[in-house]
Amino acid sequence: MKNSLLYNFVGTHSFLGGLFLFFLPVFLYTNGFNITHISTFIAITGVSFLVAMYIWDHIRYEYGYRPIVIISFVLQIILVSLWYLEKNIFFLIILAIFYGFYNCFFWITKRYIFSMYTEKKSVGNAFGNIQILWFILVKVGILFSSFFLEYDVYWYIFALMTAISLFSLWHFLKYEQDLKIRSKKQQEVPLKLRDIISFKDNYNSKYVFILDGPFLYFESFFWVLTLFFISQESFRDLWLLAIWLALSFSIIFWLIKEYIDHLNAKKLFTLAVILYSIWWGLRSITNDIEYTSILYAIIICITFFSTFFRLVFNKNFFVLSKESPSQKYLLLKSYYSQAMVAITFSLFAFASIYIDMPLEELLLWSYLLVCPLSLLYFVYHTGDISLKN
């Protein structure tokens, strides 16, 4: 099956991500790192991602995807091993560098493989399937990890991640024929700096890419910390909340993914951006809700609005990438996004030094701040997207 490489690659990394990387912002917080440290960590990750993309692009061109897949699993082992270091600034910097490299070698590879095996007319449905797989297996990883963390047996996580990563390396190298090296004539030449700087299209993609990078970290790192506070700083309760959201997420995606490719792209994206903006507003009030039932209902709404937006946004992104005769569009997004991640969170780290406010409250204020900024996604001109093959 031609999609086996995609599903196996995404599925394995999703489970491993749930074992460790999902908890990374919580790990940093519980080990004494404050919002300044965490923001600095994210900024360094952005810079590291940029460097890694240059390396990734040249490896792809010279040697194909085989070494890229190998490196992605090796980086998983390195990341989980680094947690045994003493928790200081040196540790934070080293972890951020390797985390940036891992993010590049996983997300860029996933993006390229997805684009190779997906037809333009079925992008929305295909991306929905991948997201369901990713979300479920992340939560299965969280299940195992939460159990180990409740009993403070981190080495179980280390052993399990190492064993699965090594087995996955063996499996991919032995059975995945699509990893065979292609000739350079079959590969696109690596992006040059002038290609990145001069990039411009009719969809305002550059500006949306710049906007999207910081939002992804507000959605992931900051929101996971908020969920941790909602869970009364309990790994077990965080797991229960994550599993509950996973079920909701899967049902939502299953219901809408079949139809998304057949709806008007412009109207769909308009609705998605409006709901996304409301979502940030809802996030900013989670601390003021006293009744658990109301709080969980709002979190369900947040889950729906965010997953719906990401499904529509990524559907449009991959369709637009297929409008281009090359796959450079896939890389250009991350060059702009990660550069803005580095700038935004460097400024956030600097500003947080002078803000005397509990972390939980500061996170909620940050959601309120980015709420109106989310409306800038409207500049993504997707009304002329055609789904004809």
Secondary structure, DSSP 8 states (H G I E B T S, - for coil): -TTHHHHHHHHHHHHHHHHTGGGHHHHHHHTT--HHHHHHHHHHHHHHHHHHHHHHHHHHHHH-SHHHHHHHHHHHHHHHHHTTS--SHHHHHHHHHHHHHHHIIIIIHHHHHHHHT--GGGHHHHHHHHHHHHHHHHHHHHHHHHHHHHTT-HHHHHHHHHHHHHHHHHHHHHH-GGGS---GGGS-----HHHHHT---TT-HHHHHHHHHHHHHIIIIIHHHHHHHHTTT-HHHHHHHHHHHHHHHHHHHHHHTTTGGGS-HHHHHHHHHHHHHHHHHHHTTGGG---HHHHHHHHHHHHHHHHHHHHHHHHHHHHHHHHSSSSHHHHHHHHHHHHHHHHHHHHHHHHHTT----HHHHHHHHHHHHHHHGGGGGGS--TT-----
